[in-house]
Amino acid sequence: MATINSKWAATPIDLSNSLSHESWSGAADVQMTIPGGFLWVKNDAQFMYAALDMVDDTTNNPGTGDYFWFTFDRNRNKAISPNFDVNYGLYPGNPNKMGRQYYLGPGSWTGLINEASLSECKQAFEASPNSTTPHRIWKFKFKLTDLNVSLLPFWWMSYVNFGLRVHSSAPNKNWDTPNNFYTNFTHLHRIYFSRKPSIAPSLSGPVMGSVGLIPTTQINSNTGKATTAAGYYVHVTDAAFGGLLNIIGNRTTMQNLYGSGARKYKMLHQKGKSGTFTEFESSWRNYRWIASQNKYVPLNYSPDSNNYYWMLNPSVDYSIDDLLLQFDSTALDTGFHQFKIEFYNTANVKIPTTAQTLTLYIDNNVPSVKIDAIKHGVSNVGACGIVNLTNNTDGVKVIYDAFDIEGNLRAYNLTAQWGEGHTAVIDSKSYTPSPTDSWQGQNNILAPSSGVWVPPVTCAYAFRVRAWARTTNGYGWVGHNSAVRYVTMIKP
């Protein structure tokens, strides 16, 4: 079993770029048990970028005579889970179109499924840093959520087990790694995804550098909400904070403090924007890389009896480097909260550092959603109701709520779903920044606003309201709610 530590992709990788392009620089480059096969891996907050660098395959035979299989154990249980674990491969006749099929059992699959996905592949025949002789290269871009991977602070969600097949038509041969991986997941290889972006010094806060991947300089000290640029790792606008939160130190500051003898620190907290700061207690688990075991091992972390936390050595590899504090936002009330930090040496003497107060607006609530009524003419249609339509332009109206009392609503929509996965959007709206950062949404929304929604066929319909909070844990959006009502509509 090979273990690969993916490296952070500072910029999204264009699969048209050669492996010598700077965007691939620093990628994990591991020789696999495939003749002349190297696997390159990088990731950012949304995608895993990979390349199969087949230096021994020097026959340029484009088309689908050459192909790959890329299998992922999505629930990481080292067993084949039917209709959940996936195998990626090529669409017949298209060497640059990738699809996936679900496992049904050992060596058994559903066949390529028809679905929309941002995952993609590209075939190339070119040189690479591993060989100046042109050779076959496969490049991949996998959506992390397609792999059931998250960079949230839950460590068990930030790695994936995988197996590979490479087929070459010259010679006509398959190479699998590990052997027979598609019949037994016990010995699959593993990729640990990086959660260590290089945040530009101009963005990182002076001491508390970021909350997750969001630099503290991008958090408004008045509103306690974050706004980042459209091209940033995590793009948010006027986002409150919630969920499991990581406060991560500025790397340079942590190195300098450790070099100056700092070994302990205290986290200070106050509710609101005025009052008295008190010592803040939390416990969490980080993971330390043990080279002799070729894996990360858990490290339980909490303050001592005097509420000092021990500093992490910046020269040691942890799953989350420079982690100063991890806490569940539900430990705090919804509203403003402020944090400060003080550093000490082993004799409990304070080490001077730049003063910084971090203000966060914590929102632990999700939007309120409700279907108030479905109306056919003047009649109310209850759950499991049957509507007999009178003509081909007859339909229904829906009255619903999508409301967030804190004003941290990101988006809502109303959809109708029927048959084999058919969906129609009846109504939708998203947050648009205005002179204030607040948007509550509405109650008693009428959709459609004019006319009626006409169903296309006789069927049972699920009318579903979804609403998403404008709340982040520093790695992505969190918090949503939904409501649904089922109605059967019969066309004339």
C-alpha positions in Angstrom: 0.0 0.0 0.0 1.4 3.4 -1.0 0.7 6.5 1.0 0.7 9.8 -0.8 0.6 13.2 0.9 -1.0 15.6 -1.6 0.4 19.1 -1.9 -1.6 22.3 -2.0 -2.4 23.8 -5.3 -2.0 27.5 -4.9 -3.8 28.1 -8.2 -6.3 25.9 -10.1 -4.5 23.6 -12.5 -5.5 23.7 -16.2 -5.2 20.1 -17.5 -3.8 21.5 -20.7 -0.7 22.5 -18.9 2.3 20.2 -19.1 3.7 18.6 -16.0 6.6 21.0 -16.3 4.3 24.0 -15.8 4.6 25.9 -12.6 1.1 25.0 -11.5 2.3 21.4 -11.1 5.4 22.4 -9.2 5.8 20.7 -5.9 3.2 18.1 -6.5 3.6 14.7 -4.8 5.3 12.6 -7.4 5.2 8.9 -6.4 6.4 5.9 -8.4 3.6 3.3 -8.4 3.9 -0.4 -8.9 3.1 0.1 -12.6 6.1 -0.2 -15.1 7.3 3.3 -15.6 4.3 4.8 -13.9 4.4 7.9 -11.6 1.3 9.4 -9.9 1.3 13.2 -9.3 -1.2 14.7 -6.8 -2.1 18.2 -5.7 -5.4 19.6 -4.3 -7.0 22.8 -3.4 -10.2 23.4 -1.4 -12.4 22.1 -4.3 -10.5 19.7 -6.5 -7.9 16.9 -6.5 -5.5 17.3 -9.4 -3.7 14.1 -10.5 -1.6 12.9 -13.3 -0.5 9.4 -14.4 3.0 9.9 -15.9 3.6 6.7 -17.9 7.3 7.3 -18.9 7.7 3.8 -20.4 4.7 4.1 -22.7 6.4 5.9 -25.6 4.0 4.7 -28.4 1.8 7.6 -29.5 -1.5 5.8 -30.3 -4.2 8.3 -29.5 -7.8 7.2 -29.0 -9.2 4.8 -26.5 -6.9 1.9 -27.2 -5.2 3.2 -24.1 -7.4 3.7 -21.1 -7.4 3.9 -17.3 -9.5 2.9 -14.3 -9.4 5.1 -11.2 -11.3 3.5 -8.3 -12.2 5.3 -5.0 -13.3 3.8 -1.7 -15.6 6.7 -1.0 -16.6 5.7 2.6 -13.0 4.6 3.4 -14.1 1.3 5.0 -11.7 -0.9 2.9 -14.7 -2.8 1.6 -16.7 -2.6 -1.6 -19.9 -0.7 -0.9 -22.5 -1.3 -3.6 -23.9 1.9 -5.3 -21.5 4.1 -3.3 -17.9 3.3 -4.2 -16.9 4.4 -7.7 -14.7 3.6 -10.6 -13.8 6.3 -13.1 -13.1 5.5 -16.8 -13.4 6.8 -20.3 -16.5 7.2 -22.4 -16.2 5.0 -25.4 -14.7 6.8 -28.4 -13.7 9.8 -26.4 -10.2 9.8 -24.8 -10.8 13.2 -23.1 -14.2 12.5 -21.5 -14.4 10.9 -18.1 -17.4 9.3 -16.5 -17.9 7.1 -13.4 -19.7 3.9 -12.6 -20.8 2.6 -9.2 -19.6 -0.7 -7.8 -22.2 -3.4 -7.4 -19.8 -5.9 -6.0 -16.4 -7.4 -6.7 -15.6 -6.8 -10.3 -19.2 -5.7 -11.0 -20.4 -2.2 -11.9 -23.5 -0.3 -13.0 -21.9 1.0 -16.2 -21.2 4.6 -16.9 -23.9 6.8 -15.4 -25.3 9.9 -17.0 -24.7 12.8 -14.6 -23.3 16.3 -14.6 -19.9 16.6 -12.9 -17.0 19.0 -12.7 -14.6 16.1 -12.7 -12.7 15.7 -15.9 -9.6 14.1 -17.6 -7.2 14.9 -20.5 -4.9 12.6 -22.4 -1.5 13.9 -23.5 1.7 12.6 -25.2 4.6 14.8 -24.1 7.7 15.0 -22.0 7.7 15.4 -18.2 10.2 16.1 -15.4 10.5 12.3 -15.1 11.5 11.7 -18.7 12.5 14.0 -21.6 11.2 11.4 -24.1 7.6 12.0 -25.0 5.2 9.5 -23.5 1.6 8.8 -22.4 0.2 11.1 -19.7 -3.3 11.1 -18.2 -4.3 14.2 -16.2 -7.3 14.3 -13.9 -9.4 16.8 -12.0 -11.7 15.3 -9.4 -14.3 17.3 -7.5 -13.6 16.5 -3.8 -17.3 16.2 -3.0 -17.6 13.6 -5.8 -15.1 11.5 -3.8 -16.9 12.1 -0.6 -13.9 14.1 0.7 -14.1 17.2 2.7 -11.3 19.5 4.0 -13.4 20.2 7.1 -11.6 19.7 10.4 -12.9 16.1 10.5 -9.8 14.2 9.7 -11.6 11.0 8.7 -13.1 12.9 5.8 -9.9 14.3 4.3 -8.3 11.2 2.8 -9.4 8.6 0.3 -8.4 5.1 -0.6 -7.8 4.3 -4.3 -6.8 1.7 -6.9 -5.5 2.1 -10.5 -5.6 0.3 -13.7 -3.6 1.5 -16.8 -4.1 -0.2 -20.1 -1.7 0.2 -23.0 -2.5 -1.0 -26.5 1.2 -1.3 -27.3 1.7 -3.8 -25.7 -1.8 -4.9 -25.2 -1.7 -5.2 -21.5 -3.3 -4.1 -18.2 -1.3 -3.0 -15.2 -3.2 -2.9 -11.9 -2.1 -1.4 -8.6 -2.7 -2.9 -6.1 -3.3 -6.3 -7.8 -7.0 -7.2 -8.2 -8.0 -4.0 -6.4 -11.4 -4.0 -8.1 -12.3 -7.3 -6.4 -10.9 -6.5 -2.9 -10.4 -3.1 -1.3 -8.3 -4.3 1.6 -5.0 -3.1 0.3 -5.9 0.0 -1.6 -3.4 2.9 -1.7 -4.2 6.1 0.2 -4.1 9.9 -0.5 -4.0 12.3 2.3 -5.3 15.7 1.1 -3.5 18.9 2.0 -5.2 21.4 4.2 -2.2 23.7 4.3 -2.6 26.5 1.8 0.0 29.1 1.5 -1.9 32.2 2.5 -0.2 35.3 1.1 1.6 37.3 3.9 -0.4 40.4 2.8 -3.7 38.5 3.7 -2.7 36.5 6.8 -3.5 38.2 10.1 -0.5 39.2 12.2 -0.9 36.4 14.9 -4.2 34.6 14.3 -3.6 34.3 10.6 -6.8 32.6 9.5 -10.1 30.9 10.4 -9.8 27.7 8.5 -8.7 28.9 5.0 -10.2 32.4 5.4 -7.5 35.0 6.3 -8.5 37.1 9.4 -7.7 40.2 7.4 -10.7 39.4 5.2 -13.0 39.4 8.3 -14.8 42.7 8.8 -14.1 43.9 12.4 -17.4 45.7 12.6 -19.7 42.9 11.2 -17.6 39.9 12.2 -18.3 38.5 8.7 -15.9 37.4 5.9 -15.7 38.4 2.3 -13.0 36.9 0.0 -12.1 37.5 -3.6 -13.9 35.4 -6.3 -10.7 33.5 -7.2 -9.7 32.7 -3.6 -9.7 29.1 -2.2 -13.0 29.7 -0.4 -15.1 32.4 -2.0 -17.6 33.9 0.5 -19.5 37.2 0.7 -20.6 38.7 4.1 -20.4 35.2 5.7 -21.0 34.6 9.3 -19.2 31.8 11.1 -20.5 28.5 12.4 -19.7 24.8 12.8 -16.4 23.4 13.9 -14.0 26.4 13.6 -10.1 26.4 13.4 -8.2 29.4 14.4 -4.8 29.0 12.8 -1.6 31.0 13.6 0.4 33.1 11.2 3.2 30.7 10.1 6.0 33.3 10.3 4.8 34.7 13.6 4.6 31.2 15.1 8.1 30.4 13.9 9.5 33.6 15.4 7.6 33.2 18.7 8.9 29.6 19.0 12.4 30.8 18.3 12.1 33.4 21.0 11.2 30.8 23.6 7.4 30.9 23.5 6.0 27.4 24.5 2.6 28.2 25.9 -0.3 30.4 25.1 -3.8 31.4 26.4 -6.8 32.0 24.4 -9.0 34.9 25.7 -12.6 35.4 24.8 -15.5 37.8 25.4 -19.1 37.8 24.2 -20.0 40.9 22.3 -17.7 43.8 21.6 -17.3 45.1 25.1 -16.8 43.7 28.5 -14.1 41.5 30.0 -12.0 38.9 28.3 -11.8 35.6 30.1 -9.7 32.4 29.4 -11.3 30.2 26.8 -11.2 26.4 27.1 -11.7 23.8 24.4 -10.4 20.4 23.5 -9.7 18.9 20.1 -7.7 16.4 18.2 -4.9 17.2 15.7 -2.8 14.6 13.8 1.0 14.4 13.8 3.0 12.8 11.0 5.1 9.8 12.2 7.6 9.0 9.4 8.5 5.6 10.8 4.8 4.6 10.7 4.2 6.3 7.4 0.9 7.9 8.7 -0.6 10.6 10.8 -1.4 9.6 14.4 -3.9 11.4 16.6 -2.9 13.9 19.3 -5.5 14.9 21.9 -5.2 18.6 22.8 -6.6 20.7 25.6 -5.4 23.3 28.1 -3.7 22.4 31.3 -5.1 23.1 34.8 -4.0 26.8 34.5 -5.6 27.1 31.0 -2.3 27.2 29.2 -2.2 25.5 25.8 1.2 24.1 24.7 2.5 25.5 21.4 3.0 23.1 18.4 6.5 23.0 17.2 6.4 24.7 13.8 9.1 22.4 12.4 6.9 19.3 13.0 4.3 18.2 10.4 0.7 18.2 11.7 -2.5 17.7 9.7 -3.3 21.3 10.6 -0.1 23.2 11.1 -0.1 26.1 13.6 -3.5 25.2 14.9 -4.2 27.5 17.9 -7.8 26.7 18.7 -10.6 24.4 17.5 -14.1 24.8 18.9 -17.7 24.0 18.1 -19.5 27.2 17.5 -22.6 25.8 19.3 -20.6 26.3 22.6 -21.2 30.0 22.0 -24.4 32.0 21.6 -25.4 33.4 18.3 -23.9 36.9 18.0 -20.6 38.7 18.2 -17.6 37.1 19.9 -14.0 38.4 20.2 -10.8 36.5 20.7 -7.3 37.5 21.8 -4.1 35.4 22.4 -1.2 35.7 24.8 2.1 33.8 24.6 4.4 32.6 27.4 7.7 30.8 27.9 8.1 27.7 30.1 8.4 30.0 33.2 5.0 31.5 32.4 6.6 34.9 31.5 4.6 36.6 28.7 6.3 36.9 25.3 5.5 40.2 23.5 3.7 39.9 20.2 1.6 42.1 17.9 -1.8 42.9 19.5 -4.8 41.4 17.6 -8.5 41.2 18.4 -10.4 38.8 16.2 -14.2 39.6 15.9 -16.5 36.8 14.6 -20.2 36.8 14.2 -21.3 33.3 15.2 -24.6 32.0 13.7 -25.6 28.6 14.9 -29.1 28.7 13.3 -30.4 27.6 10.0 -33.0 29.4 7.9 -36.7 28.6 8.6 -38.5 27.0 5.7 -42.1 25.9 5.3 -44.7 25.2 2.6 -47.7 27.2 3.7 -50.1 26.1 1.0 -50.3 24.6 -2.5 -53.3 26.1 -4.3 -55.3 24.8 -7.3 -57.5 27.7 -8.0 -59.0 28.7 -4.7 -58.6 25.2 -3.2 -55.9 24.2 -0.8 -54.1 20.9 -1.7 -52.8 19.1 1.4 -50.0 16.5 1.6 -50.7 13.5 -0.6 -53.5 15.4 -2.2 -54.7 14.6 -5.8 -55.2 17.5 -8.3 -57.3 16.8 -11.3 -56.2 19.5 -13.9 -58.9 20.8 -16.2 -56.8 21.6 -19.3 -53.2 21.8 -20.5 -52.6 25.3 -19.1 -54.0 24.5 -15.7 -51.6 24.3 -12.8 -50.9 25.2 -9.2 -49.4 28.0 -7.1 -47.2 27.5 -4.0 -47.0 29.7 -0.9 -43.9 29.2 1.1 -41.5 30.6 3.7 -37.7 31.0 3.4 -36.6 33.2 6.3 -33.5 33.8 8.4 -34.1 35.9 11.5 -30.4 36.8 11.8 -30.3 38.1 8.2 -27.7 35.5 7.1 -29.6 33.9 4.3 -27.5 33.0 1.2 -30.1 31.6 -1.2 -33.4 29.8 -1.4 -35.4 28.0 -4.1 -38.6 26.1 -4.8 -38.4 23.1 -7.0 -40.7 20.4 -8.3 -39.4 16.9 -8.7 -41.0 13.9 -10.4 -40.4 10.7 -12.3 -36.9 9.5 -12.7 -34.9 12.4 -11.4 -36.7 15.2 -13.3 -36.5 18.6 -11.6 -37.9 22.1 -12.4 -37.0 25.3 -10.6 -40.2 27.2 -9.9 -38.6 30.1 -7.9 -35.2 31.0 -6.6 -33.3 34.0 -5.2 -29.8 34.6 -3.9 -28.1 37.1 -1.6 -26.9 40.3 -3.3 -24.7 42.6 -1.3 -26.4 45.9 -0.4 -25.7 48.9 1.8 -26.2 46.4 4.7 -24.9 42.8 5.0 -28.3 41.5 6.1 -30.8 39.6 4.1 -33.6 37.7 5.8 -35.6 36.4 2.9 -39.4 36.3 3.1 -42.4 34.7 4.5 -45.6 33.9 2.4 -43.7 33.9 -0.9 -46.1 33.3 -3.9 -44.7 31.2 -6.7 -45.0 31.6 -9.6 -45.5 35.3 -8.9 -47.9 35.4 -11.9 -49.8 32.6 -13.6 -49.5 29.0 -12.4 -46.9 26.3 -12.6 -48.1 23.7 -15.1 -46.8 20.1 -14.6 -45.5 18.5 -17.8 -47.0 15.0 -17.2 -49.4 13.1 -14.9 -47.2 12.0 -11.9 -46.6 12.3 -8.2 -44.7 15.6 -7.5 -42.5 16.6 -4.7 -42.6 20.4 -4.1 -39.4 21.2 -2.1 -38.2 24.4 -0.5 -34.5 24.7 0.2 -32.7 27.5 2.0 -29.0 27.9 2.6 -27.3 30.0 5.4 -24.7 32.5 4.6 -22.4 30.8 7.2 -19.0 29.4 6.8 -16.6 27.2 8.9 -13.7 28.6 7.0 -13.5 25.8 4.5 -16.9 26.2 2.8 -20.5 27.0 3.4 -22.4 25.3 6.2 -26.1 25.3 7.3 -29.2 24.6 5.2 -32.8 23.6 5.7 -35.6 22.1 3.6 -39.3 21.3 3.6 -41.2 19.1 1.1 -44.9 18.3 0.3 -46.0 15.5 -2.1 -48.9 16.0 -4.4 -50.2 13.9 -7.3 -51.4 15.9 -10.4 -53.4 14.3 -13.2 -53.3 15.9 -16.7 -56.5 15.8 -18.8 
